[in-house]
Amino acid sequence: MPNPPAADTPLLTVRGLCFARNDAPVFGPLDFAVHAGEALLVQGANGAGKTTLLRVLAGLLRADAGGITHAPGHDHPAYLGHLPAFKADLSVVENLAFLCGLHGQRGTQSVEGALAIVGLAGFDDALARQLSAGQKKRLSLARLWLSPAALWLLDEPYANLDLEGIELVNRMVRAHLDDGGAALVTTHGAYAAPPVRTRMLAL
Ligand SMILES: Nc1ncnc2c1ncn2[C@@H]1O[C@H](COP(=O)(O)OP(=O)(O)OP(=O)(O)O)[C@@H](O)[C@H]1O
């Protein structure tokens, strides 16, 4: 991960952020900041705009108004979306190597180590399309673990995971925050909030 910003500099600052579809507001104006060592839990009912907000913060959708400021050197957050972003006919290891080549890799982590952490040791040569939904989510978590980004944008990270997988996500978030990172996490409820310093953003 790049050097964390000074303690008083947020990793992410959002001011007056608004998003509309066909002139109907989806969310906003929103104002918040996320500092290193902090998790922001984005809560809201189905359709409240949680996924839309994370896609705007990931740079995949353009906001209608307002500003998003990243700390210097931290303008590429890691985004864990609903759908796994893997090449179906590449193996588990090939997918991770490809994505690390494209987006960079956290210096201290190895592909093998990340697969062991997420419970996919021994799946190196399995094709991505042969994985179950939960195994695909675990592969996405391995990619997240390998990412050099300090800011994690996690959209429903608990979906498709068993109880052990939910604890895995919480362990990963805690370790990432301890390491000077930060995370935005969407969830329908507080049923699986990570056990870390957490603030709420209700949509
Ligand atoms: N591609 C799209 N085209 C048009 N409208 C969309 C599109 N994606 C989402 N919407 C609408 O935008 C609103 C916000 O959707 P979004 O997916 O951000 O909600 P959410 O809070 O993540 O919901 P959920 O909890 O069901 O995942 C909803 O009313 C939805 O119908």
Ligand as a Chemical Component Dictionary entry (heavy atoms), coordinates in Angstrom:
data_LIG
# 
_chem_comp.id                   LIG 
_chem_comp.type                 NON-POLYMER 
_chem_comp.pdbx_formal_charge   0 
_chem_comp.three_letter_code    LIG 
# 
loop_
_chem_comp_atom.comp_id 
_chem_comp_atom.atom_id 
_chem_comp_atom.alt_atom_id 
_chem_comp_atom.type_symbol 
_chem_comp_atom.charge 
_chem_comp_atom.model_Cartn_x 
_chem_comp_atom.model_Cartn_y 
_chem_comp_atom.model_Cartn_z 
_chem_comp_atom.pdbx_ordinal 
LIG N1  N1  N 0 -28.626 0.595  -14.654 1  
LIG C1  C1  C 0 -29.681 1.214  -14.107 2  
LIG N2  N2  N 0 -30.566 1.864  -14.862 3  
LIG C2  C2  C 0 -31.625 2.507  -14.320 4  
LIG N3  N3  N 0 -31.893 2.558  -13.010 5  
LIG C3  C3  C 0 -31.045 1.917  -12.192 6  
LIG C4  C4  C 0 -29.898 1.203  -12.692 7  
LIG N4  N4  N 0 -29.241 0.690  -11.638 8  
LIG C5  C5  C 0 -29.940 1.029  -10.535 9  
LIG N5  N5  N 0 -31.028 1.780  -10.860 10 
LIG C6  C6  C 0 -31.988 2.364  -9.929  11 
LIG O1  O1  O 0 -31.283 3.241  -9.053  12 
LIG C7  C7  C 0 -31.773 3.117  -7.721  13 
LIG C8  C8  C 0 -30.618 2.770  -6.796  14 
LIG O2  O2  O 0 -30.138 1.474  -7.118  15 
LIG P1  P1  P 0 -28.895 0.815  -6.361  16 
LIG O3  O3  O 0 -28.551 -0.450 -7.065  17 
LIG O4  O4  O 0 -27.832 1.820  -6.182  18 
LIG O5  O5  O 0 -29.550 0.519  -4.921  19 
LIG P2  P2  P 0 -29.000 -0.355 -3.697  20 
LIG O6  O6  O 0 -29.206 0.476  -2.472  21 
LIG O7  O7  O 0 -27.633 -0.829 -3.966  22 
LIG O8  O8  O 0 -30.015 -1.563 -3.713  23 
LIG P3  P3  P 0 -29.885 -3.117 -3.233  24 
LIG O9  O9  O 0 -29.864 -3.099 -1.738  25 
LIG O10 O10 O 0 -31.137 -3.713 -3.763  26 
LIG O11 O11 O 0 -28.646 -3.701 -3.851  27 
LIG C9  C9  C 0 -32.867 2.075  -7.763  28 
LIG O12 O12 O 0 -34.102 2.729  -7.804  29 
LIG C10 C10 C 0 -32.621 1.309  -9.050  30 
LIG O13 O13 O 0 -33.843 0.876  -9.606  31 
# 
loop_
_chem_comp_bond.comp_id 
_chem_comp_bond.atom_id_1 
_chem_comp_bond.atom_id_2 
_chem_comp_bond.value_order 
_chem_comp_bond.pdbx_ordinal 
LIG N1  C1  SING 1  
LIG C1  N2  SING 2  
LIG C1  C4  DOUB 3  
LIG N2  C2  DOUB 4  
LIG C2  N3  SING 5  
LIG N3  C3  DOUB 6  
LIG C3  C4  SING 7  
LIG C3  N5  SING 8  
LIG C4  N4  SING 9  
LIG N4  C5  DOUB 10 
LIG C5  N5  SING 11 
LIG N5  C6  SING 12 
LIG C6  O1  SING 13 
LIG C6  C10 SING 14 
LIG O1  C7  SING 15 
LIG C7  C8  SING 16 
LIG C7  C9  SING 17 
LIG C8  O2  SING 18 
LIG O2  P1  SING 19 
LIG P1  O3  DOUB 20 
LIG P1  O4  SING 21 
LIG P1  O5  SING 22 
LIG O5  P2  SING 23 
LIG P2  O6  DOUB 24 
LIG P2  O7  SING 25 
LIG P2  O8  SING 26 
LIG O8  P3  SING 27 
LIG P3  O9  DOUB 28 
LIG P3  O10 SING 29 
LIG P3  O11 SING 30 
LIG C9  O12 SING 31 
LIG C9  C10 SING 32 
LIG C10 O13 SING 33 
# 
